[in-house]
Amino acid sequence: MKKLWIEFKQRPWWRKTLNIVELLFAGAGFGIIGAWAIFQLGLTNNAGAIDENYRSLMSVSEIEDLKHAELTQEEIDAAWAIRYGELAALARYYPVNARLILNAAQHSNNPLAVDRMIAAAKVYMDENQDVDKLAESIAKLLNEVPQQQRGNVIPWMDGPEWPALKEAILKDSALIIEAGRLTGVEPRLIVGCLVGEQIRLFNSKREMFKKYLGPVKVLSVQSQFSYGVNGIKDFTARAVEEHLKDPSSEYYMGPAYEHLLDFTTNDHVTERYNRLVDYRNHLYSFIYTGCILHQTMLQWRRAGYDISDRPDLLFTLFNVGFSQSVPKADPKAGGSHIEVGGRIYTFGGIGFDFYYSGELADVFPFQVERFASNNKALTEDDVERIQQNMSNCARPERGREYKKDSVDSSPAEKPDPFGIDHENTRSMEHTAQ
């Protein structure tokens, strides 16, 4: 070896360099061949091991679910109560996991699936006995009260009107969400106004409801003293338009909204009527509603009273109009009286009931901010797209406007100027408040 080293040192520099390069290539070749051989022989395979918690994992998988169980609705409701009790116990120790499991449970029709999620979480718990003990105490308390099978706690939602109205609202969900975006208003607030007005109409026109509105499940459109699906009066609509254009107004929404309701003709009276009394497309009704809510909120905020977190007041003020919107420190919710099932409600009360009922929250969720400020002005193309949301407003023969063969009750069947997929509408990003 020493002789080789002496001989190497005596070689010229270029020869030494060449020898070094040859050695490097030879080493790389041997490395590649060796790696290939190791891979082919399977020496890199991980033989794996049995999880130390395998018995727990197996028991989680073997928990019975409801796929093959024949449970009554009463038994299913009772099962949900017990599972929520278990989640309450888990939340005292691991609130993060309890919240995640609760969110998952809300999207499951199987209350016993919650058992698997809780059991899976317990695999890593050291204090299982503490959680189990608390869960057993909660279950004992729940079992002392027999499971009740009652209807909706909100009386007016327990009649035939609400299920029919709910389906009618869902048909217009894309338009309501779009109106909320255009006006900077939480869509759920717009729906609250719609519910109050439609429940009033459904009950004041009982025969029409039985013949048309109930079976076909469409919104009722007014065309005489108040207009559209939300019952907006002509002078109220004119006031909304004026507020949009007047920077000195206490109702002014900002320059971004000034062209939201621009007209296409000089005959504003006729065009306004056609916008609102449109049996096939209700976008303008929802836009005017959103503007009324936004403008009223701004009026009160500029007077020193923030009512953005008072849906009951917003619904009441929508109902009574601008003339009775007087900012003050101790406002009272109410509005028009509405009789449903022999019981008297107020417009603001019905809107409030819907808003906090949880109904339709998957389509119209609660937003952190109910009102948003838009700093980007509408372009001419934006305004034109809004204006395209008008159909032939010639009123059909009385009653025919609600029949399936005369009304395109689903806007999804015709091209939407906003490119909205009405069949698969998803609302904007929201966070529950």
C-alpha positions as CSV (number, residue, x, y, z in Angstrom):
1,M,0.0,0.0,0.0
2,K,2.9,2.3,0.9
3,K,4.6,1.5,-2.4
4,L,1.4,2.4,-4.3
5,W,1.1,5.7,-2.5
6,I,4.7,6.6,-3.3
7,E,4.1,5.7,-7.0
8,F,0.9,7.8,-7.0
9,K,2.7,10.9,-5.6
10,Q,5.4,10.6,-8.4
11,R,2.8,10.7,-11.2
12,P,2.2,14.0,-13.0
13,W,-0.8,16.2,-11.8
14,W,-3.0,15.4,-14.8
15,R,-2.5,11.7,-14.2
16,K,-3.4,12.1,-10.5
17,T,-6.6,14.0,-11.4
18,L,-7.6,11.3,-13.8
19,N,-7.0,8.5,-11.3
20,I,-9.2,10.4,-8.7
21,V,-12.1,10.8,-11.1
22,E,-11.9,7.1,-12.0
23,L,-12.1,6.1,-8.4
24,L,-15.1,8.4,-7.8
25,F,-17.0,6.9,-10.8
26,A,-16.1,3.4,-9.6
27,G,-17.4,4.2,-6.1
28,A,-20.7,5.7,-7.4
29,G,-21.2,2.6,-9.6
30,F,-20.7,0.2,-6.7
31,G,-23.2,2.3,-4.6
32,I,-25.9,2.2,-7.3
33,I,-25.5,-1.5,-7.8
34,G,-25.5,-2.1,-4.1
35,A,-28.7,-0.1,-3.5
36,W,-30.4,-1.9,-6.4
37,A,-29.5,-5.2,-4.9
38,I,-30.7,-4.2,-1.4
39,F,-34.1,-3.1,-2.9
40,Q,-34.5,-6.3,-5.0
41,L,-33.8,-8.5,-1.9
42,G,-36.5,-6.6,0.0
43,L,-34.1,-5.5,2.7
44,T,-35.7,-2.1,2.9
45,N,-39.2,-3.4,3.6
46,N,-40.7,-2.4,7.0
47,A,-42.0,-5.5,8.5
48,G,-44.4,-3.4,10.6
49,A,-45.6,-4.1,14.1
50,I,-48.7,-4.6,16.1
51,D,-50.0,-1.4,17.5
52,E,-49.8,-1.4,21.3
53,N,-53.4,-0.2,21.4
54,Y,-54.7,-2.8,19.0
55,R,-57.4,-4.0,21.4
56,S,-58.7,-0.5,21.7
57,L,-58.6,0.1,18.0
58,M,-60.5,-3.2,17.4
59,S,-63.2,-2.3,19.9
60,V,-63.7,1.1,18.3
61,S,-64.3,-0.6,14.9
62,E,-66.7,-3.1,16.4
63,I,-69.0,-0.6,18.1
64,E,-72.5,-1.2,16.7
65,D,-73.9,1.5,14.4
66,L,-77.4,2.2,13.2
67,K,-77.0,0.8,9.7
68,H,-78.7,-2.4,10.6
69,A,-80.5,-1.4,13.7
70,E,-84.2,-0.9,13.7
71,L,-84.7,1.9,16.1
72,T,-87.7,4.1,16.5
73,Q,-87.5,7.9,16.2
74,E,-87.9,8.1,20.0
75,E,-84.9,5.7,20.5
76,I,-82.8,7.7,18.1
77,D,-83.6,11.0,19.8
78,A,-82.8,9.4,23.2
79,A,-79.5,8.1,21.7
80,W,-78.6,11.6,20.6
81,A,-79.2,13.0,24.0
82,I,-76.9,10.5,25.6
83,R,-74.2,11.2,23.1
84,Y,-74.4,14.9,23.6
85,G,-74.0,14.1,27.3
86,E,-70.9,12.1,26.6
87,L,-69.5,15.0,24.6
88,A,-70.3,17.4,27.4
89,A,-68.2,15.2,29.7
90,L,-65.4,15.0,27.2
91,A,-65.4,18.8,26.8
92,R,-64.5,19.3,30.5
93,Y,-61.2,17.6,29.9
94,Y,-60.5,17.8,26.1
95,P,-62.6,20.7,24.7
96,V,-60.7,20.6,21.3
97,N,-61.7,17.0,20.6
98,A,-65.2,17.5,21.9
99,R,-65.7,20.4,19.5
100,L,-64.3,18.4,16.6
101,I,-66.5,15.4,17.3
102,L,-69.6,17.7,17.8
103,N,-69.0,19.3,14.4
104,A,-68.7,15.8,12.8
105,A,-71.8,14.6,14.6
106,Q,-73.8,17.4,13.1
107,H,-73.2,16.0,9.7
108,S,-74.1,12.5,10.6
109,N,-77.5,10.8,10.8
110,N,-76.0,8.1,13.1
111,P,-75.8,9.1,16.8
112,L,-74.0,5.9,17.6
113,A,-71.1,6.9,15.3
114,V,-70.3,9.4,18.0
115,D,-69.4,6.4,20.2
116,R,-66.7,5.5,17.9
117,M,-65.2,9.0,17.8
118,I,-65.3,9.3,21.6
119,A,-63.8,5.8,22.0
120,A,-61.1,6.6,19.5
121,A,-60.2,9.7,21.5
122,K,-60.1,7.7,24.7
123,V,-57.3,5.5,23.3
124,Y,-54.8,8.2,24.3
125,M,-56.4,9.3,27.6
126,D,-54.9,8.5,30.9
127,E,-57.9,9.7,32.9
128,N,-60.6,7.7,31.2
129,Q,-62.3,6.9,34.5
130,D,-62.8,10.6,35.2
131,V,-64.5,11.2,31.8
132,D,-66.6,8.1,32.1
133,K,-67.7,8.9,35.6
134,L,-68.9,12.3,34.5
135,A,-70.6,10.9,31.4
136,E,-72.4,8.3,33.6
137,S,-73.6,11.1,35.9
138,I,-75.0,13.1,33.0
139,A,-76.6,10.0,31.5
140,K,-78.3,9.2,34.8
141,L,-79.8,12.7,34.9
142,L,-81.0,12.4,31.3
143,N,-82.6,9.0,31.9
144,E,-84.6,10.4,34.8
145,V,-86.6,12.5,32.2
146,P,-88.5,10.4,29.7
147,Q,-87.8,11.2,26.0
148,Q,-90.5,13.6,24.7
149,Q,-91.8,13.5,21.2
150,R,-93.1,17.0,20.7
151,G,-93.2,19.2,17.6
152,N,-91.3,22.4,17.0
153,V,-91.0,24.5,20.1
154,I,-91.9,27.6,17.9
155,P,-95.6,27.2,17.4
156,W,-95.9,28.9,13.9
157,M,-93.1,26.5,12.6
158,D,-95.2,23.5,13.7
159,G,-98.0,24.1,11.1
160,P,-98.2,23.3,7.4
161,E,-97.1,26.8,6.3
162,W,-93.4,26.6,7.3
163,P,-92.4,23.4,5.6
164,A,-93.9,24.7,2.3
165,L,-92.3,28.1,2.7
166,K,-89.0,26.6,3.5
167,E,-88.9,24.7,0.2
168,A,-90.0,27.9,-1.6
169,I,-87.1,29.8,0.0
170,L,-84.6,27.2,-1.0
171,K,-85.6,27.6,-4.6
172,D,-84.4,31.3,-4.4
173,S,-81.4,30.6,-2.2
174,A,-78.9,31.6,-4.9
175,L,-80.6,34.9,-5.6
176,I,-80.8,35.7,-1.9
177,I,-77.1,35.0,-1.4
178,E,-76.3,37.1,-4.4
179,A,-78.5,40.0,-3.1
180,G,-76.6,39.7,0.2
181,R,-73.3,40.0,-1.5
182,L,-74.4,43.0,-3.6
183,T,-75.9,44.9,-0.7
184,G,-73.3,43.9,2.0
185,V,-75.9,42.3,4.1
186,E,-75.9,38.8,5.7
187,P,-78.3,36.8,3.6
188,R,-79.9,35.3,6.7
189,L,-81.2,38.8,7.6
190,I,-82.9,39.1,4.1
191,V,-84.5,35.7,4.7
192,G,-85.8,36.8,8.1
193,C,-87.7,39.7,6.4
194,L,-88.9,37.3,3.7
195,V,-90.2,34.8,6.3
196,G,-92.2,37.4,8.2
197,E,-93.9,38.7,5.0
198,Q,-94.6,35.3,3.5
199,I,-96.0,33.8,6.7
200,R,-98.3,36.8,6.9
201,L,-99.4,36.2,3.3
202,F,-99.7,32.5,3.6
203,N,-102.2,33.0,6.5
204,S,-104.0,36.0,5.0
205,K,-104.6,34.0,1.8
206,R,-105.5,30.6,3.2
207,E,-107.4,29.5,0.1
208,M,-104.6,30.5,-2.2
209,F,-102.1,28.7,0.0
210,K,-104.2,25.5,-0.1
211,K,-104.7,25.6,-3.9
212,Y,-101.4,27.0,-5.1
213,L,-98.7,28.1,-2.7
214,G,-98.7,25.0,-0.5
215,P,-98.7,22.3,-3.2
216,V,-96.4,24.1,-5.6
217,K,-94.2,25.6,-2.8
218,V,-93.5,29.0,-4.3
219,L,-93.3,32.5,-2.8
220,S,-96.3,34.7,-2.9
221,V,-95.9,37.9,-5.0
222,Q,-97.9,41.0,-4.2
223,S,-98.8,43.5,-6.9
224,Q,-101.3,46.0,-5.4
225,F,-100.5,48.1,-2.4
226,S,-97.2,46.5,-1.6
227,Y,-94.9,44.8,-4.2
228,G,-93.0,41.6,-4.6
229,V,-92.3,38.7,-2.3
230,N,-91.2,41.1,0.5
231,G,-94.2,43.5,0.3
232,I,-92.1,46.7,-0.5
233,K,-94.2,49.8,-1.0
234,D,-93.5,52.1,-4.0
235,F,-92.5,55.1,-1.8
236,T,-90.2,52.9,0.2
237,A,-88.5,51.7,-2.9
238,R,-88.1,55.3,-4.2
239,A,-86.6,56.3,-0.8
240,V,-84.1,53.4,-1.1
241,E,-83.0,54.6,-4.6
242,E,-82.6,58.2,-3.4
243,H,-80.6,57.2,-0.3
244,L,-78.1,55.3,-2.6
245,K,-77.4,58.5,-4.6
246,D,-77.3,61.1,-1.7
247,P,-74.0,61.3,0.1
248,S,-75.5,63.7,2.6
249,S,-78.2,61.2,3.6
250,E,-78.0,59.5,7.0
251,Y,-78.9,56.3,5.1
252,Y,-76.1,56.7,2.5
253,M,-74.3,53.3,1.9
254,G,-71.2,54.7,0.2
255,P,-70.1,55.3,-3.4
256,A,-69.6,51.6,-4.1
257,Y,-73.4,51.2,-4.0
258,E,-74.6,54.3,-5.9
259,H,-75.4,52.5,-9.1
260,L,-76.8,49.3,-7.6
261,L,-80.4,50.2,-8.6
262,D,-79.8,52.2,-11.8
263,F,-82.6,52.2,-14.3
264,T,-82.5,51.3,-17.9
265,T,-85.4,53.6,-19.0
266,N,-86.8,57.0,-18.1
267,D,-90.0,55.5,-16.9
268,H,-88.9,54.7,-13.4
269,V,-92.4,54.1,-12.1
270,T,-93.1,51.2,-14.5
271,E,-89.6,49.8,-14.3
272,R,-89.6,49.8,-10.6
273,Y,-93.0,48.0,-10.6
274,N,-91.7,45.4,-13.0
275,R,-88.6,44.9,-10.9
276,L,-90.5,44.1,-7.8
277,V,-93.6,42.4,-9.2
278,D,-91.7,39.8,-11.1
279,Y,-93.2,36.3,-10.7
280,R,-90.2,34.5,-12.1
281,N,-87.1,36.3,-10.7
282,H,-87.1,37.8,-7.3
283,L,-83.6,39.2,-7.2
284,Y,-84.7,42.9,-7.2
285,S,-87.0,42.2,-4.2
286,F,-84.1,40.8,-2.3
287,I,-81.8,43.7,-3.3
288,Y,-84.3,46.3,-2.1
289,T,-84.7,44.4,1.1
290,G,-80.9,44.2,1.7
291,C,-80.6,48.0,1.0
292,I,-83.4,48.8,3.5
293,L,-81.7,46.7,6.2
294,H,-78.3,48.2,5.5
295,Q,-79.5,51.8,5.2
296,T,-81.5,51.5,8.5
297,M,-78.6,50.1,10.3
298,L,-76.4,53.0,9.1
299,Q,-79.0,55.5,10.2
300,W,-78.9,54.2,13.7
301,R,-75.2,53.7,13.9
302,R,-74.6,57.3,12.8
303,A,-77.0,58.4,15.6
304,G,-74.8,56.6,18.1
305,Y,-76.8,53.3,18.4
306,D,-75.4,50.1,16.8
307,I,-78.3,47.7,16.1
308,S,-76.3,45.5,13.8
309,D,-76.5,42.7,16.4
310,R,-80.3,43.2,16.9
311,P,-82.1,41.2,14.2
312,D,-85.4,41.7,16.0
313,L,-85.1,45.4,15.6
314,L,-83.9,45.3,12.0
315,F,-86.9,43.1,11.1
316,T,-89.2,45.5,12.9
317,L,-87.8,48.6,11.2
318,F,-88.0,46.9,7.9
319,N,-91.7,46.3,8.5
320,V,-92.7,49.7,9.8
321,G,-90.6,51.7,7.2
322,F,-88.2,54.6,7.2
323,S,-90.7,57.0,8.5
324,Q,-90.9,55.2,11.9
325,S,-87.2,54.5,12.1
326,V,-86.2,56.9,14.9
327,P,-82.9,56.1,16.6
328,K,-83.1,56.0,20.4
329,A,-81.6,54.3,23.4
330,D,-84.4,51.9,24.3
331,P,-86.0,50.6,21.1
332,K,-88.7,48.0,21.2
333,A,-89.2,45.2,18.7
334,G,-92.6,44.4,17.2
335,G,-94.3,45.5,14.0
336,S,-97.5,44.3,12.3
337,H,-99.6,41.7,14.0
338,I,-99.7,38.3,12.3
339,E,-102.1,35.6,13.3
340,V,-101.0,32.0,12.8
341,G,-102.9,29.1,14.2
342,G,-105.0,31.3,16.4
343,R,-102.0,32.9,18.0
344,I,-100.9,36.5,17.5
345,Y,-97.2,37.2,16.6
346,T,-95.4,40.4,15.4
347,F,-93.4,40.7,12.3
348,G,-90.2,41.3,14.2
349,G,-91.0,38.4,16.5
350,I,-91.4,36.0,13.6
351,G,-88.2,37.2,11.9
352,F,-86.4,36.8,15.2
353,D,-87.8,33.3,15.7
354,F,-86.5,32.2,12.3
355,Y,-83.1,33.9,12.7
356,Y,-82.2,32.1,15.8
357,S,-84.1,28.8,15.1
358,G,-81.2,27.2,13.3
359,E,-83.5,26.5,10.4
360,L,-81.7,26.7,6.9
361,A,-78.4,27.5,8.7
362,D,-76.6,25.2,6.3
363,V,-77.6,27.4,3.4
364,F,-77.9,30.8,5.2
365,P,-75.3,30.5,8.0
366,F,-74.6,33.1,10.7
367,Q,-71.8,35.5,9.8
368,V,-69.4,37.2,12.1
369,E,-70.2,40.6,10.6
370,R,-73.8,41.0,9.5
371,F,-73.0,44.0,7.5
372,A,-70.0,44.4,5.2
373,S,-68.6,47.6,3.6
374,N,-67.8,47.3,-0.1
375,N,-65.1,49.7,-1.3
376,K,-65.2,48.5,-4.9
377,A,-67.7,50.3,-7.0
378,L,-69.9,48.4,-9.4
379,T,-68.7,48.4,-13.0
380,E,-71.0,49.0,-15.9
381,D,-70.9,45.2,-16.6
382,D,-71.9,44.6,-13.0
383,V,-74.9,46.9,-13.2
384,E,-75.9,45.4,-16.5
385,R,-75.8,41.9,-15.1
386,I,-78.1,43.0,-12.3
387,Q,-80.5,44.6,-14.8
388,Q,-80.7,41.4,-16.7
389,N,-82.5,39.8,-13.8
390,M,-85.9,40.8,-15.1
391,S,-88.4,38.6,-16.9
392,N,-91.6,39.2,-18.7
393,C,-93.7,40.7,-16.0
394,A,-97.1,40.5,-17.6
395,R,-99.2,39.0,-14.9
396,P,-100.7,35.6,-15.8
397,E,-104.4,34.8,-15.2
398,R,-105.1,35.1,-11.5
399,G,-103.8,32.0,-9.8
400,R,-102.0,30.8,-12.9
401,E,-98.8,32.5,-11.7
402,Y,-98.5,29.8,-9.1
403,K,-99.1,26.8,-11.3
404,K,-96.1,24.6,-12.3
405,D,-96.8,24.8,-16.0
406,S,-96.9,28.6,-16.1
407,V,-94.0,29.5,-13.8
408,D,-90.3,28.8,-14.1
409,S,-90.0,28.4,-10.3
410,S,-86.4,27.2,-10.5
411,P,-84.1,29.9,-11.9
412,A,-81.5,27.2,-12.5
413,E,-83.4,26.1,-15.7
414,K,-82.4,29.3,-17.5
415,P,-79.0,31.0,-17.9
416,D,-78.0,33.0,-14.9
417,P,-76.3,36.4,-15.7
418,F,-74.1,36.0,-12.6
419,G,-73.1,32.4,-13.5
420,I,-74.7,31.1,-10.4
421,D,-75.2,27.3,-10.1
422,H,-78.7,27.3,-8.5
423,E,-78.7,23.6,-8.0
424,N,-75.4,23.5,-6.0
425,T,-75.3,26.8,-4.3
426,R,-72.9,27.3,-1.5
427,S,-72.7,30.5,0.5
428,M,-69.6,32.5,1.2
429,E,-67.2,31.8,4.0
430,H,-68.8,32.4,7.3
431,T,-68.0,31.9,11.0
432,A,-70.8,31.4,13.5
433,Q,-71.2,34.1,16.0
